[in-house]
Structure formats: C-alpha cells, structure tokens
Amino acid sequence: MVAATHSRHPIDWKQAVYGGLLIAVADALFAIAVWFEWTAKGVTQVFQSIAVGVLGKASYEGGTATALLGAGLHAAMAIAFVVICIALSSRFRLLVEKPVVAGLLYGVGLYVVMNFVVMPLSRVGASPSFKHLDTMAMSVVAHMVFGVVCTLFARRARRGG
C-alpha cells in the first residue's frame, strides 16, 4: 500500500489505517465513558448510535448487525480523517512539520465538520454534545487529541512509515 507522490518519499498509506484505527478505538472508549455504560449493552449502543446516521432510530432495533455497521462506519470515518490529513499535508507542510500545534487545530476542524456538517446532514440531526457544555468541551478536547494523532500518522506516512 505504498504509493509514489510528488515528494522525495513514497506515502505509506498503511499509516492512515493504523492512525484511523487508533482514533476509532480511542473515540469509542471516550464515548462509552461519557455517554454509555461499561457493559456489553453500552458497547453495542455506542456503535448503534453511529449507525443512526444512516439508519435513523431503527438502528437501536438491529442488535449486533447495526452495531457492526456502526463500528465499520466509525473506523472508516476515522481512517478518512488521517487520509485527508495526509492529503492536506502535501499542500500545507505545517501539518507534518509542526504536528502538535497543527494537530490541535486540525482536531478543532474535525469537531466543527463532524458536528456542524456531517451530523446535521445525517439522520442523527443536531449533535447531542450541544445539550451540555461540559460534554461539548470534552468532545472538543478529544477531537484535538485525535487531530494530533492524525498529524503524527500523516508525518509517518510521508516519511514512508
């Protein structure tokens, strides 16, 4: 999965998968800690709540199948976060040259896009984090951390792993 680029080094696209999976797991753990229970039912519900974006409220009636759909969607979205960061880093070198600072800003951008574009356009509607300022603040901080993960893995990808 290494492809040539215009830079001196090929891009190691596996890094997008690794970084995305790390973000997906961390975000799922964050969601369970903040909004769900640390039980099998809570884990199922966190992923069903992601599938709500495409299935609507019926997602909660689909059992394991809709939870697996939600988990797949969640992983794909998180991998896309890193892929987009890698792509942007060829134009905006700051993303890989200053990964922590740029990552914090990238994470704020991720939060804004997810909560003001993706969720409202999906069957979820408005973000549930807007109901409580404390969970909204925690979500912004979590996305900032995810942004740093994106830039660090983008940097690894640009260096060929």
N, CA and C atoms as an extended XYZ file, in Angstrom:
483
Properties=species:S:1:pos:R:3:atomname:S:1:resname:S:1:resid:I:1 pbc="F F F"
N         0.817       -1.203        0.000 N   MET     1
C         0.000        0.000        0.000 CA  MET     1
C         0.855        1.259        0.000 C   MET     1
N         2.003        1.207       -0.555 N   VAL     2
C         2.852        2.383       -0.649 CA  VAL     2
C         2.726        2.929       -2.062 C   VAL     2
N         2.375        4.208       -2.169 N   ALA     3
C         2.200        4.831       -3.483 CA  ALA     3
C         3.163        5.995       -3.638 C   ALA     3
N         3.578        6.230       -4.850 N   ALA     4
C         4.501        7.338       -5.118 CA  ALA     4
C         3.774        8.672       -5.028 C   ALA     4
N         4.508        9.693       -4.659 N   THR     5
C         3.963       11.050       -4.591 CA  THR     5
C         4.917       11.989       -5.293 C   THR     5
N         4.597       13.269       -5.267 N   HIS     6
C         5.465       14.278       -5.851 CA  HIS     6
C         6.661       14.580       -4.949 C   HIS     6
N         6.616       14.156       -3.694 N   SER     7
C         7.727       14.416       -2.781 CA  SER     7
C         8.818       13.374       -2.997 C   SER     7
N         9.871       13.478       -2.236 N   ARG     8
C        11.007       12.577       -2.374 CA  ARG     8
C        10.703       11.169       -1.892 C   ARG     8
N         9.730       11.025       -1.008 N   HIS     9
C         9.438        9.725       -0.412 CA  HIS     9
C         8.032        9.262       -0.805 C   HIS     9
N         7.871        7.959       -0.946 N   PRO    10
C         6.520        7.445       -1.193 CA  PRO    10
C         5.672        7.581        0.074 C   PRO    10
N         4.368        7.591       -0.096 N   ILE    11
C         3.459        7.653        1.053 CA  ILE    11
C         3.128        6.237        1.492 C   ILE    11
N         3.234        5.991        2.767 N   ASP    12
C         2.868        4.699        3.347 CA  ASP    12
C         1.424        4.819        3.833 C   ASP    12
N         0.492        4.416        2.983 N   TRP    13
C        -0.930        4.576        3.296 CA  TRP    13
C        -1.402        3.675        4.427 C   TRP    13
N        -0.604        2.656        4.788 N   LYS    14
C        -0.960        1.826        5.946 CA  LYS    14
C        -1.036        2.680        7.210 C   LYS    14
N        -0.249        3.756        7.246 N   GLN    15
C        -0.256        4.630        8.416 CA  GLN    15
C        -1.633        5.264        8.623 C   GLN    15
N        -2.346        5.503        7.538 N   ALA    16
C        -3.709        6.041        7.650 CA  ALA    16
C        -4.611        5.026        8.337 C   ALA    16
N        -4.433        3.771        8.009 N   VAL    17
C        -5.238        2.712        8.636 CA  VAL    17
C        -4.878        2.596       10.112 C   VAL    17
N        -3.587        2.552       10.414 N   TYR    18
C        -3.160        2.429       11.815 CA  TYR    18
C        -3.651        3.617       12.649 C   TYR    18
N        -3.423        4.815       12.146 N   GLY    19
C        -3.855        6.011       12.874 CA  GLY    19
C        -5.365        6.065       13.008 C   GLY    19
N        -6.074        5.728       11.938 N   GLY    20
C        -7.534        5.742       11.980 CA  GLY    20
C        -8.087        4.741       12.977 C   GLY    20
N        -7.525        3.558       13.012 N   LEU    21
C        -7.998        2.555       13.980 CA  LEU    21
C        -7.707        2.977       15.410 C   LEU    21
N        -6.549        3.606       15.628 N   LEU    22
C        -6.244        4.127       16.957 CA  LEU    22
C        -7.277        5.184       17.370 C   LEU    22
N        -7.592        6.082       16.462 N   ILE    23
C        -8.595        7.116       16.747 CA  ILE    23
C        -9.964        6.485       16.987 C   ILE    23
N       -10.341        5.513       16.171 N   ALA    24
C       -11.652        4.876       16.318 CA  ALA    24
C       -11.796        4.209       17.684 C   ALA    24
N       -10.763        3.503       18.102 N   VAL    25
C       -10.813        2.841       19.421 CA  VAL    25
C       -10.860        3.879       20.537 C   VAL    25
N       -10.003        4.886       20.444 N   ALA    26
C        -9.972        5.923       21.490 CA  ALA    26
C       -11.301        6.669       21.560 C   ALA    26
N       -11.876        6.983       20.412 N   ASP    27
C       -13.147        7.701       20.390 CA  ASP    27
C       -14.276        6.836       20.940 C   ASP    27
N       -14.266        5.557       20.629 N   ALA    28
C       -15.295        4.656       21.173 CA  ALA    28
C       -15.176        4.573       22.698 C   ALA    28
N       -13.955        4.465       23.190 N   LEU    29
C       -13.755        4.433       24.644 CA  LEU    29
C       -14.208        5.738       25.285 C   LEU    29
N       -13.904        6.856       24.632 N   PHE    30
C       -14.348        8.164       25.113 CA  PHE    30
C       -15.877        8.221       25.163 C   PHE    30
N       -16.532        7.786       24.088 N   ALA    31
C       -17.997        7.829       24.028 CA  ALA    31
C       -18.634        6.947       25.103 C   ALA    31
N       -18.071        5.773       25.316 N   ILE    32
C       -18.604        4.887       26.356 CA  ILE    32
C       -18.442        5.543       27.723 C   ILE    32
N       -17.282        6.130       27.963 N   ALA    33
C       -17.027        6.764       29.259 CA  ALA    33
C       -17.954        7.946       29.517 C   ALA    33
N       -18.294        8.695       28.472 N   VAL    34
C       -19.075        9.912       28.663 CA  VAL    34
C       -20.580        9.673       28.551 C   VAL    34
N       -21.003        8.872       27.567 N   TRP    35
C       -22.442        8.772       27.293 CA  TRP    35
C       -23.052        7.394       27.506 C   TRP    35
N       -22.267        6.352       27.623 N   PHE    36
C       -22.815        4.999       27.691 CA  PHE    36
C       -22.303        4.258       28.916 C   PHE    36
N       -22.699        3.000       29.036 N   GLU    37
C       -22.285        2.167       30.165 CA  GLU    37
C       -21.113        1.283       29.756 C   GLU    37
N       -20.290        0.906       30.742 N   TRP    38
C       -19.185       -0.015       30.507 CA  TRP    38
C       -19.699       -1.448       30.587 C   TRP    38
N       -20.641       -1.765       29.717 N   THR    39
C       -21.219       -3.106       29.639 CA  THR    39
C       -21.295       -3.503       28.170 C   THR    39
N       -21.633       -4.762       27.917 N   ALA    40
C       -21.819       -5.206       26.533 CA  ALA    40
C       -22.929       -4.390       25.874 C   ALA    40
N       -23.968       -4.100       26.634 N   LYS    41
C       -25.070       -3.291       26.103 CA  LYS    41
C       -24.577       -1.884       25.745 C   LYS    41
N       -23.744       -1.285       26.579 N   GLY    42
C       -23.205        0.043       26.318 CA  GLY    42
C       -22.341        0.077       25.071 C   GLY    42
N       -21.503       -0.949       24.899 N   VAL    43
C       -20.648       -1.025       23.713 CA  VAL    43
C       -21.513       -1.170       22.460 C   VAL    43
N       -22.522       -2.020       22.541 N   THR    44
C       -23.442       -2.182       21.407 CA  THR    44
C       -24.126       -0.867       21.085 C   THR    44
N       -24.599       -0.174       22.099 N   GLN    45
C       -25.314        1.085       21.884 CA  GLN    45
C       -24.422        2.185       21.304 C   GLN    45
N       -23.160        2.241       21.710 N   VAL    46
C       -22.291        3.282       21.167 CA  VAL    46
C       -22.156        3.111       19.661 C   VAL    46
N       -22.019        1.884       19.197 N   PHE    47
C       -21.880        1.671       17.759 CA  PHE    47
C       -23.216        1.772       17.033 C   PHE    47
N       -24.296        1.365       17.698 N   GLN    48
C       -25.617        1.563       17.092 CA  GLN    48
C       -25.903        3.052       16.922 C   GLN    48
N       -25.435        3.860       17.872 N   SER    49
C       -25.674        5.306       17.774 CA  SER    49
C       -24.949        5.910       16.570 C   SER    49
N       -23.864        5.284       16.142 N   ILE    50
C       -23.176        5.735       14.936 CA  ILE    50
C       -23.980        5.324       13.702 C   ILE    50
N       -24.523        4.119       13.716 N   ALA    51
C       -25.339        3.644       12.596 CA  ALA    51
C       -26.623        4.455       12.445 C   ALA    51
N       -27.030        5.171       13.492 N   VAL    52
C       -28.209        6.047       13.390 CA  VAL    52
C       -28.030        7.031       12.239 C   VAL    52
N       -26.807        7.424       11.961 N   GLY    53
C       -26.532        8.369       10.884 CA  GLY    53
C       -27.071        7.928        9.539 C   GLY    53
N       -27.096        6.616        9.300 N   VAL    54
C       -27.625        6.114        8.035 CA  VAL    54
C       -28.971        5.401        8.183 C   VAL    54
N       -29.222        4.819        9.341 N   LEU    55
C       -30.455        4.041        9.523 CA  LEU    55
C       -31.535        4.756       10.308 C   LEU    55
N       -31.205        5.844       10.966 N   GLY    56
C       -32.157        6.507       11.839 CA  GLY    56
C       -32.329        5.721       13.137 C   GLY    56
N       -33.387        6.013       13.858 N   LYS    57
C       -33.629        5.381       15.171 CA  LYS    57
C       -33.774        3.863       15.084 C   LYS    57
N       -34.099        3.334       13.902 N   ALA    58
C       -34.230        1.885       13.727 CA  ALA    58
C       -32.916        1.164       14.032 C   ALA    58
N       -31.818        1.902       14.029 N   SER    59
C       -30.523        1.313       14.336 CA  SER    59
C       -30.529        0.614       15.696 C   SER    59
N       -31.255        1.178       16.650 N   TYR    60
C       -31.286        0.601       18.001 CA  TYR    60
C       -32.059       -0.703       18.072 C   TYR    60
N       -32.793       -1.035       17.025 N   GLU    61
C       -33.564       -2.278       16.997 CA  GLU    61
C       -32.837       -3.378       16.236 C   GLU    61
N       -31.677       -3.071       15.673 N   GLY    62
C       -30.981       -4.024       14.809 CA  GLY    62
C       -29.990       -4.932       15.486 C   GLY    62
N       -29.819       -4.782       16.796 N   GLY    63
C       -28.922       -5.662       17.533 CA  GLY    63
C       -27.476       -5.573       17.079 C   GLY    63
N       -26.831       -6.740       17.059 N   THR    64
C       -25.414       -6.812       16.721 CA  THR    64
C       -25.142       -6.344       15.293 C   THR    64
N       -26.050       -6.612       14.372 N   ALA    65
C       -25.830       -6.239       12.970 CA  ALA    65
C       -25.659       -4.727       12.815 C   ALA    65
N       -26.511       -3.951       13.479 N   THR    66
C       -26.377       -2.495       13.335 CA  THR    66
C       -25.188       -1.970       14.139 C   THR    66
N       -24.842       -2.661       15.221 N   ALA    67
C       -23.642       -2.277       15.971 CA  ALA    67
C       -22.402       -2.499       15.103 C   ALA    67
N       -22.359       -3.607       14.374 N   LEU    68
C       -21.223       -3.874       13.483 CA  LEU    68
C       -21.181       -2.869       12.337 C   LEU    68
N       -22.345       -2.499       11.809 N   LEU    69
C       -22.388       -1.460       10.783 CA  LEU    69
C       -21.816       -0.156       11.345 C   LEU    69
N       -22.240        0.216       12.537 N   GLY    70
C       -21.743        1.434       13.180 CA  GLY    70
C       -20.248        1.378       13.418 C   GLY    70
N       -19.750        0.221       13.844 N   ALA    71
C       -18.307        0.071       14.074 CA  ALA    71
C       -17.538        0.233       12.767 C   ALA    71
N       -18.046       -0.337       11.700 N   GLY    72
C       -17.403       -0.201       10.394 CA  GLY    72
C       -17.409        1.242        9.906 C   GLY    72
N       -18.548        1.907       10.053 N   LEU    73
C       -18.649        3.312        9.664 CA  LEU    73
C       -17.696        4.172       10.489 C   LEU    73
N       -17.620        3.869       11.771 N   HIS    74
C       -16.760        4.612       12.680 CA  HIS    74
C       -15.291        4.472       12.286 C   HIS    74
N       -14.873        3.248       12.014 N   ALA    75
C       -13.489        3.011       11.605 CA  ALA    75
C       -13.197        3.692       10.267 C   ALA    75
N       -14.120        3.597        9.327 N   ALA    76
C       -13.912        4.223        8.013 CA  ALA    76
C       -13.783        5.738        8.137 C   ALA    76
N       -14.611        6.330        8.979 N   MET    77
C       -14.546        7.783        9.177 CA  MET    77
C       -13.211        8.194        9.801 C   MET    77
N       -12.782        7.441       10.802 N   ALA    78
C       -11.524        7.772       11.474 CA  ALA    78
C       -10.336        7.613       10.520 C   ALA    78
N       -10.361        6.587        9.692 N   ILE    79
C        -9.300        6.410        8.700 CA  ILE    79
C        -9.341        7.573        7.707 C   ILE    79
N       -10.543        7.989        7.328 N   ALA    80
C       -10.684        9.132        6.412 CA  ALA    80
C       -10.079       10.398        7.018 C   ALA    80
N       -10.211       10.586        8.336 N   PHE    81
C        -9.599       11.751        8.996 CA  PHE    81
C        -8.102       11.789        8.711 C   PHE    81
N        -7.449       10.627        8.818 N   VAL    82
C        -5.997       10.569        8.618 CA  VAL    82
C        -5.660       10.702        7.136 C   VAL    82
N        -6.438       10.060        6.273 N   VAL    83
C        -6.198       10.162        4.827 CA  VAL    83
C        -6.292       11.621        4.375 C   VAL    83
N        -7.296       12.325        4.845 N   ILE    84
C        -7.458       13.740        4.495 CA  ILE    84
C        -6.272       14.549        5.005 C   ILE    84
N        -5.829       14.247        6.205 N   CYS    85
C        -4.668       14.951        6.772 CA  CYS    85
C        -3.421       14.690        5.933 C   CYS    85
N        -3.227       13.451        5.511 N   ILE    86
C        -2.077       13.125        4.660 CA  ILE    86
C        -2.169       13.917        3.355 C   ILE    86
N        -3.348       13.935        2.760 N   ALA    87
C        -3.531       14.661        1.503 CA  ALA    87
C        -3.280       16.158        1.682 C   ALA    87
N        -3.808       16.721        2.753 N   LEU    88
C        -3.615       18.151        3.009 CA  LEU    88
C        -2.163       18.494        3.306 C   LEU    88
N        -1.442       17.534        3.872 N   SER    89
C        -0.056       17.809        4.269 CA  SER    89
C         0.867       18.044        3.081 C   SER    89
N         0.475       17.604        1.893 N   SER    90
C         1.310       17.892        0.728 CA  SER    90
C         1.201       19.366        0.339 C   SER    90
N         0.088       19.979        0.663 N   ARG    91
C        -0.123       21.398        0.363 CA  ARG    91
C         0.219       22.285        1.558 C   ARG    91
N        -0.081       21.798        2.753 N   PHE    92
C         0.156       22.555        3.983 CA  PHE    92
C         1.184       21.801        4.822 C   PHE    92
N         2.440       22.056        4.571 N   ARG    93
C         3.540       21.335        5.211 CA  ARG    93
C         3.533       21.471        6.738 C   ARG    93
N         2.901       22.514        7.242 N   LEU    94
C         2.834       22.721        8.693 CA  LEU    94
C         2.224       21.509        9.397 C   LEU    94
N         1.330       20.810        8.714 N   LEU    95
C         0.688       19.635        9.313 CA  LEU    95
C         1.696       18.575        9.732 C   LEU    95
N         2.773       18.439        8.991 N   VAL    96
C         3.779       17.435        9.351 CA  VAL    96
C         5.033       18.045        9.964 C   VAL    96
N         5.235       19.337        9.741 N   GLU    97
C         6.410       19.991       10.318 CA  GLU    97
C         6.184       20.392       11.776 C   GLU    97
N         4.982       20.747       12.126 N   LYS    98
C         4.603       21.106       13.500 CA  LYS    98
C         3.352       20.295       13.862 C   LYS    98
N         3.507       18.976       14.023 N   PRO    99
C         2.325       18.123       14.149 CA  PRO    99
C         1.468       18.369       15.394 C   PRO    99
N         2.055       18.797       16.477 N   VAL   100
C         1.241       19.001       17.682 CA  VAL   100
C         0.367       20.245       17.532 C   VAL   100
N         0.966       21.366       17.202 N   VAL   101
C         0.205       22.606       17.049 CA  VAL   101
C        -0.813       22.467       15.928 C   VAL   101
N        -0.346       21.971       14.768 N   ALA   102
C        -1.244       21.802       13.632 CA  ALA   102
C        -2.325       20.773       13.948 C   ALA   102
N        -1.961       19.730       14.680 N   GLY   103
C        -2.921       18.690       15.037 CA  GLY   103
C        -4.031       19.198       15.943 C   GLY   103
N        -3.663       20.067       16.887 N   LEU   104
C        -4.692       20.647       17.765 CA  LEU   104
C        -5.693       21.439       16.936 C   LEU   104
N        -5.190       22.209       15.974 N   LEU   105
C        -6.079       22.986       15.103 CA  LEU   105
C        -6.878       22.073       14.172 C   LEU   105
N        -6.228       21.057       13.637 N   TYR   106
C        -6.906       20.091       12.771 CA  TYR   106
C        -8.030       19.409       13.546 C   TYR   106
N        -7.782       19.093       14.809 N   GLY   107
C        -8.803       18.464       15.649 CA  GLY   107
C       -10.010       19.356       15.864 C   GLY   107
N        -9.784       20.653       16.053 N   VAL   108
C       -10.907       21.589       16.177 CA  VAL   108
C       -11.701       21.579       14.868 C   VAL   108
N       -10.990       21.546       13.752 N   GLY   109
C       -11.659       21.456       12.455 CA  GLY   109
C       -12.472       20.180       12.327 C   GLY   109
N       -11.913       19.055       12.793 N   LEU   110
C       -12.661       17.793       12.773 CA  LEU   110
C       -13.946       17.917       13.581 C   LEU   110
N       -13.845       18.507       14.775 N   TYR   111
C       -15.029       18.675       15.622 CA  TYR   111
C       -16.091       19.514       14.908 C   TYR   111
N       -15.666       20.618       14.330 N   VAL   112
C       -16.604       21.521       13.649 CA  VAL   112
C       -17.278       20.811       12.482 C   VAL   112
N       -16.494       20.146       11.653 N   VAL   113
C       -17.067       19.459       10.488 CA  VAL   113
C       -18.017       18.346       10.924 C   VAL   113
N       -17.603       17.545       11.896 N   MET   114
C       -18.459       16.436       12.339 CA  MET   114
C       -19.769       16.945       12.947 C   MET   114
N       -19.698       17.985       13.761 N   ASN   115
C       -20.871       18.434       14.498 CA  ASN   115
C       -21.736       19.461       13.784 C   ASN   115
N       -21.154       20.191       12.831 N   PHE   116
C       -21.924       21.223       12.137 CA  PHE   116
C       -22.218       20.880       10.680 C   PHE   116
N       -21.568       19.823       10.155 N   VAL   117
C       -21.816       19.430        8.768 CA  VAL   117
C       -22.301       17.981        8.708 C   VAL   117
N       -21.457       17.035        9.120 N   VAL   118
C       -21.766       15.615        8.957 CA  VAL   118
C       -23.018       15.207        9.733 C   VAL   118
N       -23.035       15.477       11.035 N   MET   119
C       -24.186       15.042       11.835 CA  MET   119
C       -25.499       15.698       11.393 C   MET   119
N       -25.536       17.008       11.165 N   PRO   120
C       -26.794       17.598       10.712 CA  PRO   120
C       -27.271       17.066        9.353 C   PRO   120
N       -26.347       16.679        8.487 N   LEU   121
C       -26.736       16.139        7.187 CA  LEU   121
C       -27.136       14.661        7.258 C   LEU   121
N       -26.792       14.002        8.362 N   SER   122
C       -27.140       12.593        8.528 CA  SER   122
C       -28.509       12.490        9.204 C   SER   122
N       -28.898       11.271        9.521 N   ARG   123
C       -30.177       11.061       10.200 CA  ARG   123
C       -30.071       11.292       11.710 C   ARG   123
N       -28.865       11.648       12.178 N   VAL   124
C       -28.673       11.973       13.596 CA  VAL   124
C       -29.307       13.324       13.903 C   VAL   124
N       -29.062       14.284       13.022 N   GLY   125
C       -29.529       15.649       13.265 CA  GLY   125
C       -28.492       16.404       14.075 C   GLY   125
N       -28.949       17.189       15.022 N   ALA   126
C       -28.045       18.001       15.843 CA  ALA   126
C       -27.194       17.124       16.751 C   ALA   126
N       -25.982       17.576       17.004 N   SER   127
C       -25.058       16.860       17.873 CA  SER   127
C       -25.596       16.816       19.303 C   SER   127
N       -25.548       15.631       19.940 N   PRO   128
C       -26.004       15.548       21.333 CA  PRO   128
C       -25.107       16.313       22.302 C   PRO   128
N       -23.863       16.603       21.908 N   SER   129
C       -22.952       17.289       22.826 CA  SER   129
C       -23.351       18.746       23.037 C   SER   129
N       -24.211       19.301       22.164 N   PHE   130
C       -24.635       20.691       22.340 CA  PHE   130
C       -25.563       20.874       23.541 C   PHE   130
N       -26.109       19.787       24.041 N   LYS   131
C       -27.054       19.875       25.156 CA  LYS   131
C       -26.357       20.167       26.478 C   LYS   131
N       -25.091       19.840       26.549 N   HIS   132
C       -24.348       20.011       27.804 CA  HIS   132
C       -22.983       20.610       27.500 C   HIS   132
N       -22.707       21.743       28.080 N   LEU   133
C       -21.446       22.442       27.829 CA  LEU   133
C       -20.236       21.613       28.247 C   LEU   133
N       -20.365       20.854       29.344 N   ASP   134
C       -19.229       20.059       29.808 CA  ASP   134
C       -18.864       18.958       28.819 C   ASP   134
N       -19.860       18.241       28.292 N   THR   135
C       -19.549       17.182       27.326 CA  THR   135
C       -19.098       17.779       25.992 C   THR   135
N       -19.597       18.951       25.652 N   MET   136
C       -19.145       19.614       24.438 CA  MET   136
C       -17.663       19.966       24.569 C   MET   136
N       -17.275       20.506       25.703 N   ALA   137
C       -15.872       20.860       25.932 CA  ALA   137
C       -14.993       19.603       25.901 C   ALA   137
N       -15.448       18.531       26.526 N   MET   138
C       -14.683       17.280       26.495 CA  MET   138
C       -14.561       16.757       25.072 C   MET   138
N       -15.612       16.897       24.279 N   SER   139
C       -15.579       16.442       22.888 CA  SER   139
C       -14.596       17.246       22.055 C   SER   139
N       -14.560       18.544       22.273 N   VAL   140
C       -13.600       19.383       21.544 CA  VAL   140
C       -12.173       18.959       21.894 C   VAL   140
N       -11.903       18.782       23.176 N   VAL   141
C       -10.561       18.368       23.607 CA  VAL   141
C       -10.218       16.993       23.021 C   VAL   141
N       -11.162       16.058       23.052 N   ALA   142
C       -10.910       14.731       22.486 CA  ALA   142
C       -10.576       14.840       21.001 C   ALA   142
N       -11.322       15.656       20.268 N   HIS   143
C       -11.038       15.831       18.840 CA  HIS   143
C        -9.676       16.501       18.617 C   HIS   143
N        -9.272       17.367       19.512 N   MET   144
C        -7.942       17.968       19.402 CA  MET   144
C        -6.864       16.894       19.538 C   MET   144
N        -7.066       15.978       20.469 N   VAL   145
C        -6.123       14.854       20.618 CA  VAL   145
C        -6.140       14.005       19.350 C   VAL   145
N        -7.330       13.727       18.815 N   PHE   146
C        -7.433       12.942       17.587 CA  PHE   146
C        -6.736       13.663       16.427 C   PHE   146
N        -6.829       14.988       16.415 N   GLY   147
C        -6.148       15.766       15.386 CA  GLY   147
C        -4.642       15.591       15.454 C   GLY   147
N        -4.101       15.564       16.666 N   VAL   148
C        -2.658       15.345       16.831 CA  VAL   148
C        -2.297       13.941       16.347 C   VAL   148
N        -3.126       12.959       16.659 N   VAL   149
C        -2.874       11.600       16.163 CA  VAL   149
C        -2.853       11.618       14.627 C   VAL   149
N        -3.789       12.327       14.024 N   CYS   150
C        -3.830       12.423       12.556 CA  CYS   150
C        -2.535       12.996       12.001 C   CYS   150
N        -2.066       14.101       12.575 N   THR   151
C        -0.857       14.734       12.039 CA  THR   151
C         0.385       13.875       12.281 C   THR   151
N         0.442       13.198       13.411 N   LEU   152
C         1.591       12.331       13.678 CA  LEU   152
C         1.629       11.157       12.705 C   LEU   152
N         0.463       10.579       12.427 N   PHE   153
C         0.435        9.463       11.471 CA  PHE   153
C         0.613        9.970       10.035 C   PHE   153
N         0.174       11.179        9.748 N   ALA   154
C         0.428       11.777        8.424 CA  ALA   154
C         1.934       11.959        8.241 C   ALA   154
N         2.587       12.404        9.281 N   ARG   155
C         4.045       12.582        9.242 CA  ARG   155
C         4.730       11.240        8.982 C   ARG   155
N         4.283       10.203        9.698 N   ARG   156
C         4.846        8.849        9.485 CA  ARG   156
C         4.592        8.387        8.052 C   ARG   156
N         3.399        8.638        7.559 N   ALA   157
C         3.050        8.217        6.198 CA  ALA   157
C         3.924        8.913        5.166 C   ALA   157
N         4.169       10.189        5.392 N   ARG   158
C         5.006       10.988        4.463 CA  ARG   158
C         6.455       10.526        4.492 C   ARG   158
N         6.879        9.991        5.609 N   ARG   159
C         8.267        9.505        5.733 CA  ARG   159
C         8.389        8.043        5.320 C   ARG   159
N         7.294        7.487        4.832 N   GLY   160
C         7.312        6.096        4.387 CA  GLY   160
C         7.218        5.095        5.519 C   GLY   160
N         6.596        5.538        6.649 N   GLY   161
C         6.419        4.637        7.786 CA  GLY   161
C         7.528        4.809        8.752 C   GLY   161
